[in-house]
Amino acid sequence: MGADAPFTVNLGVPPPELTWPATVGRSYDVLGTDEAAGPLQVLTTIVSSNSVGQWTDPNPHPTNRFYRIRTSP
């Protein structure tokens, strides 16, 4: 775990927009799945350009989607 983990992820809707406290220049993986018990898959990797990481799902699921953010190795 990095120095900034764990951290809170905020979710805005619609469409789903995730925001989290970030470190400039650090990479973050956005993971997601359509089933709560399903395996998470990397949807994208974001390199933070400021103190707030942000990602909007370009293909939101019509019902449920579950997300997680992690620092990228």
N, CA, C and O atoms as a Tinker XYZ file with bonds, in Angstrom:
   292  protein
     1  N      0.831000   -1.183000    0.000000    73     2
     2  CA     0.000000    0.000000    0.000000    64     1     3
     3  C      0.872000    1.242000    0.000000    63     2     4     5
     4  O      1.921000    1.291000    0.643000    81     3
     5  N      0.409000    2.250000   -0.741000    73     3     6
     6  CA     1.123000    3.510000   -0.762000    64     5     7
     7  C      0.755000    4.367000    0.430000    63     6     8     9
     8  O     -0.126000    4.017000    1.216000    81     7
     9  N      1.431000    5.483000    0.556000    73     7    10
    10  CA     1.191000    6.392000    1.675000    64     9    11
    11  C     -0.213000    6.978000    1.644000    63    10    12    13
    12  O     -0.732000    7.395000    2.680000    81    11
    13  N     -0.830000    7.016000    0.474000    73    11    14
    14  CA    -2.154000    7.622000    0.357000    64    13    15
    15  C     -3.285000    6.598000    0.409000    63    14    16    17
    16  O     -4.429000    6.958000    0.135000    81    15
    17  N     -3.017000    5.351000    0.745000    73    15    18
    18  CA    -4.053000    4.331000    0.780000    64    17    19
    19  C     -4.405000    4.010000    2.225000    63    18    20    21
    20  O     -3.522000    4.087000    3.079000    81    19
    21  N     -5.627000    3.662000    2.542000    73    19    22
    22  CA    -6.807000    3.722000    1.673000    64    21    23
    23  C     -7.312000    5.155000    1.528000    63    22    24    25
    24  O     -6.958000    6.030000    2.318000    81    23
    25  N     -8.135000    5.385000    0.521000    73    23    26
    26  CA    -8.707000    6.705000    0.306000    64    25    27
    27  C    -10.162000    6.567000   -0.113000    63    26    28    29
    28  O    -10.581000    5.527000   -0.621000    81    27
    29  N    -10.917000    7.618000    0.103000    73    27    30
    30  CA   -12.343000    7.635000   -0.211000    64    29    31
    31  C    -12.559000    7.963000   -1.682000    63    30    32    33
    32  O    -11.915000    8.860000   -2.226000    81    31
    33  N    -13.464000    7.236000   -2.318000    73    31    34
    34  CA   -13.863000    7.503000   -3.697000    64    33    35
    35  C    -15.296000    8.009000   -3.667000    63    34    36    37
    36  O    -16.178000    7.385000   -3.075000    81    35
    37  N    -15.513000    9.147000   -4.312000    73    35    38
    38  CA   -16.857000    9.723000   -4.402000    64    37    39
    39  C    -17.445000    9.401000   -5.766000    63    38    40    41
    40  O    -16.731000    9.362000   -6.769000    81    39
    41  N    -18.749000    9.171000   -5.795000    73    39    42
    42  CA   -19.441000    8.819000   -7.029000    64    41    43
    43  C    -20.535000    9.828000   -7.298000    63    42    44    45
    44  O    -21.432000   10.023000   -6.479000    81    43
    45  N    -20.454000   10.471000   -8.457000    73    43    46
    46  CA   -21.504000   11.382000   -8.903000    64    45    47
    47  C    -22.252000   10.731000  -10.051000    63    46    48    49
    48  O    -21.678000    9.927000  -10.787000    81    47
    49  N    -23.520000   11.065000  -10.214000    73    47    50
    50  CA   -24.332000   10.472000  -11.279000    64    49    51
    51  C    -25.266000   11.511000  -11.872000    63    50    52    53
    52  O    -25.456000   12.567000  -11.270000    81    51
    53  N    -25.851000   11.252000  -13.018000    73    51    54
    54  CA   -25.348000   10.459000  -14.115000    64    53    55
    55  C    -24.485000   11.301000  -15.049000    63    54    56    57
    56  O    -24.571000   12.523000  -14.927000    81    55
    57  N    -23.691000   10.808000  -15.935000    73    55    58
    58  CA   -23.170000    9.445000  -15.902000    64    57    59
    59  C    -22.228000    9.285000  -14.712000    63    58    60    61
    60  O    -21.808000   10.282000  -14.124000    81    59
    61  N    -21.891000    8.054000  -14.350000    73    59    62
    62  CA   -21.022000    7.857000  -13.185000    64    61    63
    63  C    -19.688000    8.589000  -13.331000    63    62    64    65
    64  O    -18.935000    8.358000  -14.277000    81    63
    65  N    -19.411000    9.485000  -12.365000    73    63    66
    66  CA   -18.142000   10.203000  -12.317000    64    65    67
    67  C    -17.487000    9.908000  -10.976000    63    66    68    69
    68  O    -18.058000   10.198000   -9.925000    81    67
    69  N    -16.299000    9.337000  -11.010000    73    67    70
    70  CA   -15.570000    8.998000   -9.795000    64    69    71
    71  C    -14.526000   10.072000   -9.526000    63    70    72    73
    72  O    -13.841000   10.519000  -10.445000    81    71
    73  N    -14.400000   10.488000   -8.261000    73    71    74
    74  CA   -13.351000   11.419000   -7.852000    64    73    75
    75  C    -12.723000   10.888000   -6.570000    63    74    76    77
    76  O    -13.385000   10.228000   -5.769000    81    75
    77  N    -11.434000   11.183000   -6.383000    73    75    78
    78  CA   -10.702000   10.722000   -5.199000    64    77    79
    79  C     -9.505000   11.635000   -4.976000    63    78    80    81
    80  O     -9.033000   12.281000   -5.911000    81    79
    81  N     -9.007000   11.692000   -3.727000    73    79    82
    82  CA    -7.797000   12.472000   -3.469000    64    81    83
    83  C     -6.614000   11.794000   -4.153000    63    82    84    85
    84  O     -6.446000   10.579000   -4.047000    81    83
    85  N     -5.803000   12.570000   -4.848000    73    83    86
    86  CA    -4.731000   11.995000   -5.655000    64    85    87
    87  C     -3.407000   12.710000   -5.401000    63    86    88    89
    88  O     -3.361000   13.802000   -4.835000    81    87
    89  N     -2.347000   12.063000   -5.834000    73    87    90
    90  CA    -1.007000   12.628000   -5.800000    64    89    91
    91  C     -0.601000   12.948000   -7.233000    63    90    92    93
    92  O     -0.684000   12.086000   -8.108000    81    91
    93  N     -0.164000   14.176000   -7.477000    73    91    94
    94  CA     0.226000   14.595000   -8.830000    64    93    95
    95  C      1.296000   13.651000   -9.380000    63    94    96    97
    96  O      2.294000   13.370000   -8.716000    81    95
    97  N      1.074000   13.173000  -10.593000    73    95    98
    98  CA     2.025000   12.298000  -11.273000    64    97    99
    99  C      1.862000   10.816000  -10.963000    63    98   100   101
   100  O      2.488000    9.984000  -11.620000    81    99
   101  N      1.049000   10.470000   -9.993000    73    99   102
   102  CA     0.833000    9.064000   -9.642000    64   101   103
   103  C     -0.223000    8.461000  -10.573000    63   102   104   105
   104  O     -1.163000    9.139000  -10.988000    81   103
   105  N     -0.050000    7.187000  -10.887000    73   103   106
   106  CA    -1.008000    6.464000  -11.725000    64   105   107
   107  C     -2.021000    5.738000  -10.847000    63   106   108   109
   108  O     -1.682000    5.197000   -9.795000    81   107
   109  N     -3.266000    5.739000  -11.305000    73   107   110
   110  CA    -4.359000    5.065000  -10.602000    64   109   111
   111  C     -5.111000    4.182000  -11.594000    63   110   112   113
   112  O     -5.436000    4.615000  -12.700000    81   111
   113  N     -5.385000    2.940000  -11.191000    73   111   114
   114  CA    -6.201000    2.037000  -11.992000    64   113   115
   115  C     -7.651000    2.164000  -11.560000    63   114   116   117
   116  O     -7.953000    2.153000  -10.367000    81   115
   117  N     -8.552000    2.285000  -12.536000    73   115   118
   118  CA    -9.990000    2.262000  -12.276000    64   117   119
   119  C    -10.451000    0.853000  -12.625000    63   118   120   121
   120  O    -10.321000    0.410000  -13.767000    81   119
   121  N    -10.993000    0.152000  -11.626000    73   119   122
   122  CA   -11.476000   -1.209000  -11.830000    64   121   123
   123  C    -12.995000   -1.223000  -11.747000    63   122   124   125
   124  O    -13.590000   -0.389000  -11.064000    81   123
   125  N    -13.619000   -2.162000  -12.435000    73   123   126
   126  CA   -15.068000   -2.244000  -12.382000    64   125   127
   127  C    -15.583000   -3.627000  -12.711000    63   126   128   129
   128  O    -14.892000   -4.454000  -13.307000    81   127
   129  N    -16.822000   -3.852000  -12.303000    73   127   130
   130  CA   -17.530000   -5.093000  -12.620000    64   129   131
   131  C    -19.029000   -4.801000  -12.593000    63   130   132   133
   132  O    -19.472000   -3.855000  -11.942000    81   131
   133  N    -19.801000   -5.615000  -13.299000    73   131   134
   134  CA   -21.254000   -5.460000  -13.317000    64   133   135
   135  C    -21.943000   -6.316000  -12.260000    63   134   136   137
   136  O    -23.147000   -6.183000  -12.041000    81   135
   137  N    -21.181000   -7.201000  -11.598000    73   135   138
   138  CA   -21.740000   -8.077000  -10.569000    64   137   139
   139  C    -20.948000   -7.905000   -9.278000    63   138   140   141
   140  O    -19.717000   -7.926000   -9.298000    81   139
   141  N    -21.639000   -7.735000   -8.164000    73   139   142
   142  CA   -20.974000   -7.494000   -6.880000    64   141   143
   143  C    -19.981000   -8.586000   -6.532000    63   142   144   145
   144  O    -18.928000   -8.303000   -5.959000    81   143
   145  N    -20.294000   -9.820000   -6.863000    73   143   146
   146  CA   -19.400000  -10.938000   -6.550000    64   145   147
   147  C    -18.461000  -11.252000   -7.715000    63   146   148   149
   148  O    -17.643000  -12.167000   -7.622000    81   147
   149  N    -18.574000  -10.506000   -8.797000    73   147   150
   150  CA   -17.758000  -10.767000   -9.973000    64   149   151
   151  C    -16.353000  -10.222000   -9.838000    63   150   152   153
   152  O    -16.093000   -9.370000   -8.989000    81   151
   153  N    -15.438000  -10.711000  -10.676000    73   151   154
   154  CA   -14.066000  -10.218000  -10.634000    64   153   155
   155  C    -13.987000   -8.795000  -11.187000    63   154   156   157
   156  O    -14.668000   -8.456000  -12.154000    81   155
   157  N    -13.150000   -7.971000  -10.560000    73   155   158
   158  CA   -12.923000   -6.613000  -11.039000    64   157   159
   159  C    -11.947000   -6.647000  -12.203000    63   158   160   161
   160  O    -10.971000   -7.398000  -12.184000    81   159
   161  N    -12.213000   -5.828000  -13.221000    73   159   162
   162  CA   -11.335000   -5.712000  -14.376000    64   161   163
   163  C    -10.847000   -4.275000  -14.475000    63   162   164   165
   164  O    -11.581000   -3.345000  -14.141000    81   163
   165  N     -9.613000   -4.087000  -14.933000    73   163   166
   166  CA    -9.094000   -2.730000  -15.120000    64   165   167
   167  C     -9.828000   -2.103000  -16.301000    63   166   168   169
   168  O     -9.789000   -2.623000  -17.416000    81   167
   169  N    -10.499000   -0.973000  -16.044000    73   167   170
   170  CA   -11.215000   -0.258000  -17.088000    64   169   171
   171  C    -10.315000    0.776000  -17.760000    63   170   172   173
   172  O    -10.410000    1.003000  -18.966000    81   171
   173  N     -9.436000    1.403000  -16.963000    73   171   174
   174  CA    -8.494000    2.397000  -17.485000    64   173   175
   175  C     -7.464000    2.716000  -16.415000    63   174   176   177
   176  O     -7.643000    2.369000  -15.247000    81   175
   177  N     -6.401000    3.369000  -16.809000    73   175   178
   178  CA    -5.402000    3.879000  -15.879000    64   177   179
   179  C     -5.314000    5.383000  -16.081000    63   178   180   181
   180  O     -5.192000    5.863000  -17.208000    81   179
   181  N     -5.378000    6.123000  -14.976000    73   179   182
   182  CA    -5.341000    7.583000  -14.996000    64   181   183
   183  C     -4.052000    8.048000  -14.334000    63   182   184   185
   184  O     -3.684000    7.542000  -13.274000    81   183
   185  N     -3.360000    9.010000  -14.950000    73   183   186
   186  CA    -2.216000    9.662000  -14.313000    64   185   187
   187  C     -2.720000   11.014000  -13.838000    63   186   188   189
   188  O     -3.158000   11.842000  -14.636000    81   187
   189  N     -2.653000   11.229000  -12.531000    73   187   190
   190  CA    -3.207000   12.448000  -11.943000    64   189   191
   191  C     -2.377000   13.678000  -12.296000    63   190   192   193
   192  O     -1.151000   13.672000  -12.190000    81   191
   193  N     -3.072000   14.728000  -12.716000    73   191   194
   194  CA    -2.395000   15.996000  -13.023000    64   193   195
   195  C     -2.622000   17.032000  -11.928000    63   194   196   197
   196  O     -2.083000   18.137000  -11.993000    81   195
   197  N     -3.428000   16.675000  -10.913000    73   195   198
   198  CA    -3.644000   17.576000   -9.771000    64   197   199
   199  C     -4.019000   16.747000   -8.541000    63   198   200   201
   200  O     -3.879000   15.524000   -8.551000    81   199
   201  N     -4.489000   17.398000   -7.497000    73   199   202
   202  CA    -4.740000   16.710000   -6.226000    64   201   203
   203  C     -6.081000   15.984000   -6.168000    63   202   204   205
   204  O     -6.428000   15.406000   -5.139000    81   203
   205  N     -6.830000   16.010000   -7.253000    73   203   206
   206  CA    -8.095000   15.281000   -7.327000    64   205   207
   207  C     -8.072000   14.406000   -8.576000    63   206   208   209
   208  O     -7.981000   14.904000   -9.698000    81   207
   209  N     -8.157000   13.085000   -8.360000    73   207   210
   210  CA    -8.300000   12.179000   -9.489000    64   209   211
   211  C     -9.751000   12.188000   -9.941000    63   210   212   213
   212  O    -10.664000   12.325000   -9.126000    81   211
   213  N     -9.961000   12.040000  -11.249000    73   211   214
   214  CA   -11.331000   12.099000  -11.771000    64   213   215
   215  C    -11.442000   11.216000  -13.000000    63   214   216   217
   216  O    -10.552000   11.193000  -13.851000    81   215
   217  N    -12.566000   10.479000  -13.079000    73   215   218
   218  CA   -12.852000    9.646000  -14.240000    64   217   219
   219  C    -14.357000    9.522000  -14.399000    63   218   220   221
   220  O    -15.074000    9.285000  -13.427000    81   219
   221  N    -14.834000    9.683000  -15.631000    73   219   222
   222  CA   -16.246000    9.498000  -15.958000    64   221   223
   223  C    -16.370000    8.258000  -16.823000    63   222   224   225
   224  O    -15.678000    8.130000  -17.833000    81   223
   225  N    -17.255000    7.339000  -16.431000    73   223   226
   226  CA   -17.451000    6.093000  -17.176000    64   225   227
   227  C    -18.032000    6.420000  -18.551000    63   226   228   229
   228  O    -19.150000    6.928000  -18.638000    81   227
   229  N    -17.284000    6.134000  -19.641000    73   227   230
   230  CA   -17.778000    6.457000  -20.980000    64   229   231
   231  C    -18.845000    5.482000  -21.477000    63   230   232   233
   232  O    -19.525000    5.747000  -22.469000    81   231
   233  N    -18.986000    4.346000  -20.774000    73   231   234
   234  CA   -19.941000    3.325000  -21.190000    64   233   235
   235  C    -20.676000    2.794000  -19.957000    63   234   236   237
   236  O    -20.528000    1.622000  -19.608000    81   235
   237  N    -21.467000    3.646000  -19.294000    73   235   238
   238  CA   -22.110000    3.206000  -18.052000    64   237   239
   239  C    -23.110000    2.088000  -18.282000    63   238   240   241
   240  O    -23.811000    2.053000  -19.294000    81   239
   241  N    -23.161000    1.180000  -17.325000    73   239   242
   242  CA   -24.094000    0.057000  -17.367000    64   241   243
   243  C    -25.491000    0.590000  -17.037000    63   242   244   245
   244  O    -25.618000    1.473000  -16.189000    81   243
   245  N    -26.534000    0.078000  -17.681000    73   243   246
   246  CA   -27.880000    0.611000  -17.427000    64   245   247
   247  C    -28.437000    0.315000  -16.037000    63   246   248   249
   248  O    -29.381000    0.979000  -15.611000    81   247
   249  N    -27.882000   -0.660000  -15.319000    73   247   250
   250  CA   -28.406000   -0.960000  -13.985000    64   249   251
   251  C    -27.334000   -0.739000  -12.928000    63   250   252   253
   252  O    -27.231000    0.364000  -12.391000    81   251
   253  N    -26.535000   -1.751000  -12.613000    73   251   254
   254  CA   -25.510000   -1.642000  -11.569000    64   253   255
   255  C    -24.115000   -1.780000  -12.152000    63   254   256   257
   256  O    -23.895000   -2.513000  -13.116000    81   255
   257  N    -23.175000   -1.059000  -11.546000    73   255   258
   258  CA   -21.758000   -1.272000  -11.820000    64   257   259
   259  C    -21.026000   -0.955000  -10.527000    63   258   260   261
   260  O    -21.382000   -0.017000   -9.813000    81   259
   261  N    -20.016000   -1.732000  -10.237000    73   259   262
   262  CA   -19.238000   -1.577000   -9.010000    64   261   263
   263  C    -17.827000   -1.166000   -9.401000    63   262   264   265
   264  O    -17.244000   -1.712000  -10.337000    81   263
   265  N    -17.273000   -0.174000   -8.654000    73   263   266
   266  CA   -15.969000    0.373000   -8.997000    64   265   267
   267  C    -15.011000    0.293000   -7.817000    63   266   268   269
   268  O    -15.425000    0.209000   -6.660000    81   267
   269  N    -13.725000    0.320000   -8.136000    73   267   270
   270  CA   -12.669000    0.436000   -7.136000    64   269   271
   271  C    -11.516000    1.190000   -7.809000    63   270   272   273
   272  O    -11.259000    1.027000   -9.001000    81   271
   273  N    -10.833000    2.014000   -7.017000    73   271   274
   274  CA    -9.649000    2.722000   -7.482000    64   273   275
   275  C     -8.463000    2.194000   -6.692000    63   274   276   277
   276  O     -8.554000    2.013000   -5.478000    81   275
   277  N     -7.350000    1.947000   -7.376000    73   275   278
   278  CA    -6.129000    1.542000   -6.678000    64   277   279
   279  C     -4.947000    2.291000   -7.290000    63   278   280   281
   280  O     -4.986000    2.692000   -8.454000    81   279
   281  N     -3.904000    2.471000   -6.493000    73   279   282
   282  CA    -2.689000    3.035000   -7.069000    64   281   283
   283  C     -2.103000    1.997000   -8.007000    63   282   284   285
   284  O     -2.125000    0.801000   -7.714000    81   283
   285  N     -1.586000    2.449000   -9.117000    73   283   286
   286  CA    -1.047000    1.550000  -10.128000    64   285   287
   287  C      0.432000    1.309000   -9.839000    63   286   288   289
   288  O      1.161000    2.230000   -9.472000    81   287
   289  N      0.859000    0.074000  -10.006000    73   287   290
   290  CA     2.280000   -0.222000   -9.735000    64   289   291
   291  C      3.219000    0.539000  -10.660000    63   290   292
   292  O      4.437000    0.395000  -10.557000    81   291
